[in-house]
Amino acid sequence: MASELSQNNISDFERGVVAIFADGVRVIGLPRSVGEIYGILFIKEEPLSLDDLVKLLGVSKGTASQGLKMLRTLGAIKEVAHEESRKTYYKADVELKSLVGGFIREEIRPHLQSAELKVKTLRELAVHEGEFSVDRVERLDQWRKRATFLLPILQKLLSS
């Protein structure tokens, strides 16, 4: 369920930027709320706390907390010290290298590593299914190998 951006605390411009990130993360299979959180941190000049995110985005504390955890794991946000408060504040890391690197490290590499084991098992099963099945498993493995080879190149290209 999509969150309802607060009409009072977010400008139309900010809402538009948040929408771009919210739609963008869906393409890579992440929850809309993760895109909204990153989007508001991206467009706000000052760092924001968990409570700020809840108020601005109209999401629950649990949703905001989970989103922040995921974004920290991906390296997409940074914690920022705030002199006047004991709360933790967050700011978006706007370097494409960090975003791409974190996503590749946390999402794509583990998938490719698990695919290697799955393909090995499928290869053993395909022998009993016939030549067509063996060919398809080999094709899957070729794709996996190419993706593994291309990841560092893609990461370098996107971080330039």
N, C-alpha and C positions, 0 to 999 in steps of 0.2 A: 504494500500500500504506500503510495507516495505521500510524503509529508506536505503540509500546507505552510508555505513560506509566510512568515509574519508580514502582514500588509503595512504595519506601522514602522518597523525598524529596518526595512530593506527597500532600497530604491528600485525603480523599474530596471535601471541599468544593472544593478547588482543581481537582481532576480534573473535577468537575461544571462549573465555570466554563470550563475549557479546552474541554470537550466542546461547550458552547454556541457558542463561537467557531469551533471546528473544523467543526461542522455548518453554521453561518451562512455561512462563506466558500464552501462548496460551492454555495450558492444563486446566488452571483455568479460562479461559475466559477473560483475560486482554489483552489489545492491545500490539502488538509486541514492539512498541516504549517504553512502560513502562519497559519491560524486558531489552531492549537495554540501557535505561537510568540507570537502577539499575546495569546492568552488567558492564558498563564503570565506574560507581562510585565504584563498588565492586573491580575492578581490578586496578584502578589508586590509587597510594599512596597518591597523593595530592588531596585536595578537589577541586571540579570543580564548575564553575559558570554556569548560564543559557547559556551565550554566548559560553562558552567552550563546553557545550553539543551540541549546535547547530552546531558548527564547527566540532567537532569530529564525530558526528553521522550523519550529513547531514540531520537533521530534521528541521522543521520550529520552530520559537520561540513559536508559539502557541502550537504545539505538545509537545515541551520540557516543557513548562510551565504546561500544563495539566498533563503530566506524573509526573512531580515533585510534583504537588498538590496531585495526587493520592498516590504516594509513601510516602509523608508526612502523609497523612490520615491513611495509613496502618502502619505507624511507621517504615518504611523500610529505611528511610534516616534521617540524622540529618543536621541541619544548623550549619555551622562552621564560626566563626568570622575570618576575614582576616585583618591583621594589615595594609596592604598597599593598600587596596581597599575598596570602599563603597559598592561594589557588595555583594550579598549574595552567599555564597559558600556552597556546599553540599558534604556530605560523606555518604557512605552506612553504615547502621547498619548491622553488619555481625553476630549478634546473632540470631540463629534460633528461639529462644523463642520470640523475638520481631517480627520477620516476621510472624510466625505462629499465634501469639496472635493478631496481627493487622489484618491479613486476616480473622481470625475467628470472631473477633469483628466487622469488617466493612463489610464483605461480607456474611459469613455463618449465623451468628446469626440473622441478619435482615431477611434473606430468610426463615429461620425456623420459625421466629415469624409471618411473613406474611402467611406462609403455614398453621399455626395453624388456622387462621381466614378463609382461603380458604377451609380447610378441614371441618370446621364447616358448612360452606355454602353448600359444596358438600354433606355432610351427610344429610342435610335437603332435597336436591334435589334427592338424590339417592333412598330415600324411594319410590318415584314415578316411579323409573326406574326398580325396581325389586331386588331380593336377590343377584344376581351376582354383581350389582352395589354397593349395600350396603357393600358387602364383600370387594370389591376393595377399597372403601373409608376407611374402617377399616384398611386394609393393609397399605394404604398410611399413616394413622395416626400412626400406629405402627412404620413405618420407621422413621417418623418425631420424635417420642418420643425417639427412640433409638439413633438417630443422636444427639438430644439435650442432652441425657445422656452421650454419648460418647465424645462430644466435649471437656469438661474439661480434660478427661482422655487422649485424643489424644494430647491436648495442653501440658499437663505435660510430656508425653512420648517424644514428639519431642523437648522439651526444656531441656531435661536432658543432 
